Amino acid sequence: MDERIRDVINSKIDECRSDTARVNMLVDALSPLHAMEGKHALALGIVIGRLYNSFYYQSRRILMRDPSDDEFQEFVRLVLARIDELVSDAGGKVVTDG
């Protein structure tokens, strides 16, 4: 791996470690999916991670600033509004007790 890319990834790891509140908020919002099975849960997590990354960086690119808490809440609502599509495309299903 190129040293410049390694530096960016290490910087991103540090940034992620310092922003666990938003990550936990997103995890809590998606709590109905916690029982999703196996590799499908990982696939969905990767998709949601990509969406979050796009939301964050497009906010910085277009708005020239980090997204606000209100904008983050709106992002969460948008993802939740389309979660059934994302679950289906990830090849999974939500496991319920019923």
C-alpha positions in Angstrom: 0.0 0.0 0.0 1.3 3.4 -0.9 2.5 5.4 2.2 0.1 8.3 1.4 -2.9 6.0 1.4 -1.7 4.3 4.6 -1.4 7.8 6.2 -5.0 8.7 5.1 -6.4 5.4 6.4 -4.6 5.8 9.8 -5.9 9.3 10.0 -9.4 8.1 9.3 -9.1 5.4 12.0 -8.2 8.1 14.5 -11.1 10.2 13.3 -13.6 7.3 13.6 -12.3 6.6 17.1 -13.1 10.1 18.1 -16.6 10.2 16.6 -18.2 7.1 18.3 -21.3 9.1 19.4 -22.6 9.3 15.8 -21.7 5.8 15.1 -23.5 4.6 18.2 -26.5 6.7 17.3 -26.7 5.1 13.8 -26.3 1.6 15.4 -29.1 2.3 17.8 -31.3 3.7 15.1 -30.8 0.4 13.2 -31.4 -1.8 16.2 -34.2 -3.8 14.5 -31.4 -5.2 12.3 -29.2 -6.4 15.1 -30.6 -9.9 14.7 -29.8 -10.1 11.0 -27.9 -13.2 10.1 -24.3 -13.8 9.2 -22.6 -12.4 6.1 -25.8 -10.5 5.1 -25.4 -8.3 8.3 -21.8 -7.6 7.3 -22.9 -6.8 3.7 -25.5 -4.4 5.0 -23.0 -2.8 7.4 -20.6 -2.2 4.5 -23.4 -0.6 2.5 -24.5 1.7 5.4 -20.8 2.6 6.0 -20.4 3.6 2.4 -23.5 5.7 2.6 -22.3 7.4 5.8 -18.9 8.0 4.1 -20.6 9.6 1.1 -22.9 11.7 3.3 -20.0 13.0 5.3 -17.6 13.7 2.5 -20.3 15.2 0.2 -21.3 17.5 3.0 -17.7 18.7 3.3 -17.3 19.0 -0.5 -20.6 20.7 -1.2 -21.3 22.6 2.0 -17.6 23.2 2.8 -18.2 22.0 6.4 -18.9 18.9 8.5 -22.6 17.9 8.7 -24.5 19.3 11.6 -26.3 17.0 14.1 -29.6 17.9 12.5 -28.3 16.9 9.1 -27.0 13.7 10.6 -30.4 12.9 12.0 -31.9 13.5 8.6 -29.4 11.1 7.1 -30.4 8.5 9.6 -34.1 9.0 8.7 -33.3 8.7 5.0 -31.5 5.4 5.5 -34.3 4.1 7.7 -36.9 5.1 5.1 -35.1 2.8 2.6 -33.8 0.1 4.9 -36.1 -2.6 3.5 -34.5 -2.1 0.1 -31.0 -2.2 1.5 -31.7 -5.4 3.6 -33.2 -7.1 0.5 -30.3 -6.1 -1.7 -27.8 -7.4 0.9 -29.5 -10.7 0.6 -30.6 -10.8 4.1 -33.7 -10.8 6.2 -34.4 -9.5 9.7 -34.8 -12.3 12.2 -37.7 -11.7 14.6 -39.0 -13.6 17.6 -42.4 -14.1 16.0 
